[in-house]
Amino acid sequence: MGQFDGQVVYITGIARGQGRNHALRFAKEGASIIGMDIADRVADHTTYPAASADDLAETVRLVEEAGGTILARQGDTRDLAFQQQLVADGVERFGRLDHVIANAGILTWGLTWEMTEEQFTDVVDVNLVGTWKTLKSSIPAMIAAGNGGSIVIISSCAGIKAMPAQASYSASKFGLRGLAQTAAKELGPQRIRVNSVHPYAVHTPMGLEDSQAIKAFQDWGRHFPSMMDHYPVASVDDLTDAVVYLSTAVAVTGSEFQIDMGETKV
Ligand SMILES: NC(=O)c1ccc[n+]([C@@H]2O[C@H](COP(=O)([O-])OP(=O)(O)OC[C@H]3O[C@@H](n4cnc5c(N)ncnc54)[C@H](O)[C@@H]3O)[C@@H](O)[C@H]2O)c1
């Protein structure tokens, strides 16, 4: 018996990192997965390696190897029609929609007045507008299913405490809190809970393979430390544990759940 037996979850950004781990865990716990990833370079100013179509195929292989069922497509969260069609096809195939994990996101580095227009608008388009499109694509199906459910939005500690050299990222991740709180208020009567998650560094390519981050740390390092030097980077399981908790915690909505080793309080 899995804790999501018979349920269906829509997850964005599943090719690798946190999204892949969420897909695997939910599948192992009995959920059918509707998943998507751009699986390609999102913008030319990101400074860590992009996910690939092979990464997305590997997520599908891992989910199926674990005995799960998955409908996965390559696409962009900025494409509303693509997300709406994917969710519609997933609901037709699996019969309902119970959970959403709005996880896809990108990061770029630069001082507020030095970053390019693309560095600002691309990050806000993906992280904030793209996440709104994820909600717009999925909430009607959740309401129609009438089973209540949960939406988890992956923000960042940078959505609670602004980070230098991350103007567009911090602005987009702060914006997600407003989106989450608004949707939580609107969806309470439908028994659909909406919460945001705020990680510090996570063991993924975005968290670990970013050469520009190291450069930015040198100049602005005093703003970044957490309370726990002995545990500088959370695991993807730390994040999935939080997402599973929020997806099942019937008394929790509108919360801003920090997996940040205390960083936002320093
Ligand atoms: N890694 C960290 O240190 C960290 C810290 C705080 C918050 N976060 C957030 O966690 C979430 C997951 O990131 P991760 O750490 O797994 O990074 P990651 O780069 O390993 O994975 C992100 C995935 O999202 C996909 N993606 C990006 N833009 C997309 C788009 N427009 N459409 C579809 N797919 C898209 C990427 O292709 C990639 O597979 C992101 O929202 C990120 O901002 C990460």
The ligand as an ORCA input file, in Angstrom:
! r2SCAN-3c Opt
* xyz 0 1
  N      19.139     23.732     -6.350
  C      19.030     24.700     -5.455
  O      19.994     25.014     -4.745
  C      17.701     25.407     -5.274
  C      17.549     26.256     -4.175
  C      16.338     26.920     -3.984
  C      15.298     26.722     -4.875
  N      15.454     25.893     -5.941
  C      14.315     25.710     -6.861
  O      13.990     24.336     -6.933
  C      13.353     24.062     -8.188
  C      13.986     22.827     -8.818
  O      15.341     23.121     -9.163
  P      16.526     22.040     -9.128
  O      17.377     22.368     -7.974
  O      15.975     20.669     -9.243
  O      17.302     22.499    -10.456
  P      17.599     21.764    -11.847
  O      18.121     22.808    -12.756
  O      18.429     20.559    -11.605
  O      16.152     21.249    -12.329
  C      15.176     22.135    -12.804
  C      14.437     21.436    -13.944
  O      13.432     22.342    -14.423
  C      13.468     22.326    -15.839
  N      12.959     23.593    -16.355
  C      13.498     24.820    -16.198
  N      12.780     25.744    -16.851
  C      11.741     25.073    -17.436
  C      10.653     25.478    -18.244
  N      10.479     26.760    -18.619
  N       9.781     24.546    -18.655
  C       9.942     23.244    -18.310
  N      10.973     22.807    -17.554
  C      11.853     23.716    -17.124
  C      14.928     22.115    -16.192
  O      15.096     21.643    -17.525
  C      15.364     21.126    -15.136
  O      15.204     19.786    -15.531
  C      13.500     25.333     -9.009
  O      12.286     26.052     -8.986
  C      14.583     26.099     -8.291
  O      14.498     27.506     -8.502
  C      16.634     25.234     -6.159
*
